Amino acid sequence: MTESTELLTSDIDRVADAIRAGDRFLLTTHENPDGDALGSLLGTQRILEALGKDSVMFLAAKEFPLPVEYRFLPLDEVFHEPPADIADRVVMFLDCGNIDRMPVDFLQNRDNRVINIDHHHDNTRFGSINLVDVDASCTAEIVYDLSALLDVELTPEIANALYVGLVTDTGKFMYENTDARSHRMAAGLIEAGVQVNEVYRRLYEHAPIEKLKLLARALEGVTLRDNARLAVTYISTEDYGVTGSNEALTEGIIDHLRTVDGALVAAVVRDQPDSGRAARKVSMRSTDGQVDVSAIARMHGGGGHRRAAGFGTDLEYEQVVEFLVGQIESQLSS
């Protein structure tokens, strides 16, 4: 057993012990939650419930409506305000690389009793207990291992939630983070009751017509910059109005840009009207790993993985493009 494996074993044991010892928990994740964030959140909630724990989930009201892909997940019971006894609850962050990615004051101003479970390589270890496994394909994979350590039998609902995290963060098992461990987890979840075709259909074959119209406008606006090393498009407030869509329908559009032949980075810049957040959100993908997009995102307070990251900004579109080009050139020349 290597030193890093020993440390991870110790960390997961500490988390399991903290869960066994605790009575009340609050679970949360990062803003703009994706499939791994939501699947890990819901899966952990159901695991704690199976252990007889008093556990609640928290997401700010501004995160709703969720992207249409994830609305089939049973998240109606999510709190949008802190419970009255928040001071007595252990807070568990799931899939959150740094605490600033959940910009809520009552969660950021805690000196202790914070469990941080994540797989991002740039996690800042902000918890009093940190379980960060950078070799895991997704945070849901860590939660899956934790459920086994806690002797929790996987119900179909737990399995479905964790499968959403697994299938989305591995890009339907096509990204480089997919390995034998990922497929062993998938097999275990299927044995626990996951209906693979149904989850796939809800995630990828349940798009309203407005989403397709928005996708068409986004693809029509794709341009190649920096000698074709950057494929980028802009989704504006006007685009939402013309197509009858909204920001929640932008999920997955960037996956089309990453297929552009020769591009090293794909980026979608989208307006966030009336969101109470930054004026624009930038989503990035590194097509072959030459460019670390998480390093680019961190320069604007964002984060993510080396090959998938994002950040919020008030820069205008052309300023964003100029910034991206500069960062890509800087990394490639270093």
Secondary structure, DSSP 8 states (H G I E B T S, - for coil): --HHHHHHHHHHHHHHHHHHH-SEEEEE--SS--HHHHHHHHHHHHHHHHTT-EEEEB--GGG-S--GGGTTS--TT-BSS--TTGGGSEEEEES-SSGGGS--HHHHS-SS-EEEEE--TT----SSEEEE-TTSSSHHHHHHHHHHHTT----HHHHHHHHHHHHHHTTTTTSTT--HHHHHHHHHHHHTT--HHHHHHHHHS---HHHHHHHHHHHHT-EEETTTTEEEEEE-HHHHHHHT--GGGGTTTHHHHTTSTT-SEEEEEEE-TTSSS-SEEEEEEESSSSS-HHHHHHTTT-EE-SSEEEEEE-S-HHHHHHHHHHHHHHHHH-
